[in-house]
Amino acid sequence: MKISIDKSEQYAIFEVATDKLVQANCTKVKSELVVLQAEGFRNIIFDARNIESLDADGAEVLLVLHRLCTEADGIFIFVNASDSVDQFLRMAQLHDVLNQLPTVAEAIDAVFLSEIEAQLKLEDPGNA
């Protein structure tokens, strides 16, 4: 399975070249994502354009990454979900937990907005 990672200063875009995010490939995906987060990328965009299905293990990978990014004061965004993946996330009641957007461009905008909001909170003297 091929994994593509496009790194930018503010975010990383992660994409897998497989049609299934299932138990058989979750360990590799999870380890790559954890390494990426450990490298300091707290804003990660997971491009699911190739994924047509996922199972509970695949959903767990997404939840772990969501937690890691949130704990690092970043944002995890899941984009380009197919109808079947979106339906699975709804049935598993994860649709409202994960940040989902239709396109990578919208996710990049959301990352920059999140960074601006974080910076404004740091500059707010009422926060001290």
C-alpha positions in Angstrom: 0.0 0.0 0.0 1.4 3.4 -1.0 1.1 6.3 1.3 1.5 9.9 0.2 2.3 12.7 2.6 2.4 16.3 1.4 4.0 18.4 4.2 3.5 22.2 4.6 4.5 24.5 7.4 1.0 24.6 8.9 -0.3 21.1 8.0 0.3 17.8 6.4 -2.0 16.1 3.9 -2.1 12.3 4.3 -3.4 10.0 1.5 -3.4 6.2 1.1 -3.6 4.4 -2.3 -6.0 1.8 -1.2 -9.8 1.4 -1.5 -10.2 0.0 2.0 -9.1 1.2 5.4 -9.5 -2.1 7.3 -7.7 -4.2 9.9 -5.2 -5.6 7.4 -3.7 -2.2 6.6 -4.6 -0.1 9.7 -1.3 -0.8 11.6 0.8 0.7 8.8 -1.5 3.7 8.4 -1.7 4.3 12.1 2.1 4.1 12.6 2.7 6.5 9.7 0.1 9.0 11.1 1.6 8.8 14.6 5.1 9.4 13.3 3.8 12.4 11.3 2.2 13.8 14.4 5.3 13.1 16.4 7.3 15.1 13.9 5.3 18.1 15.0 2.4 18.2 12.6 -0.6 19.0 14.8 -2.8 19.9 11.8 -3.4 16.8 9.6 -5.7 16.5 6.7 -6.6 12.9 5.8 -7.6 12.7 2.1 -9.9 9.7 1.8 -10.4 10.1 -2.0 -9.4 6.5 -2.7 -11.1 4.8 0.2 -14.5 3.2 -0.6 -14.9 1.3 2.7 -13.6 1.1 6.3 -14.3 -1.1 9.2 -14.1 -0.5 13.0 -10.3 -0.6 12.9 -10.2 2.0 10.2 -12.6 4.2 12.3 -10.4 3.7 15.3 -7.4 5.0 13.4 -9.3 8.2 12.5 -10.4 8.6 16.2 -6.8 8.1 17.4 -5.5 10.7 15.0 -8.3 13.1 15.9 -7.4 12.7 19.6 -3.6 13.2 19.0 -4.2 16.4 17.0 -6.7 17.8 19.5 -4.3 17.1 22.4 -1.6 19.0 20.4 -4.0 21.9 20.0 -4.3 21.2 16.4 -7.0 20.0 14.1 -7.7 16.7 12.2 -9.8 17.0 9.1 -11.2 14.0 7.1 -11.9 15.0 3.5 -13.3 13.5 0.3 -15.2 10.7 2.1 -17.2 8.5 -0.3 -20.9 8.0 0.3 -20.3 4.5 1.8 -17.6 5.8 4.2 -19.8 8.7 5.2 -22.7 6.3 5.8 -20.5 4.1 8.0 -19.3 7.1 10.1 -23.0 8.1 10.5 -24.0 4.6 11.6 -21.1 4.5 14.0 -22.1 7.9 15.3 -18.7 9.4 14.5 -19.9 11.8 11.9 -20.3 14.6 14.5 -17.0 13.7 16.3 -14.7 14.0 13.3 -14.1 17.2 11.4 -15.2 16.4 7.9 -15.1 18.6 4.8 -15.7 17.9 1.1 -12.4 19.1 -0.3 -8.7 19.5 0.5 -8.9 23.2 -0.3 -11.7 23.7 2.3 -9.6 21.7 4.8 -6.6 23.9 4.2 -8.8 27.0 4.8 -10.1 25.5 8.0 -6.5 24.8 9.2 -5.5 28.5 8.6 -8.7 29.7 10.3 -7.9 27.4 13.3 -4.4 28.8 13.5 -5.6 32.4 13.4 -8.1 31.6 16.2 -5.4 30.0 18.3 -3.1 33.0 17.8 -5.9 35.4 18.8 -6.5 33.4 22.0 -2.8 33.7 22.8 -2.8 37.4 22.2 -6.0 38.0 24.3 -4.9 39.7 27.6 -8.1 38.3 29.2 -6.7 34.8 28.8 -3.8 35.4 31.2 
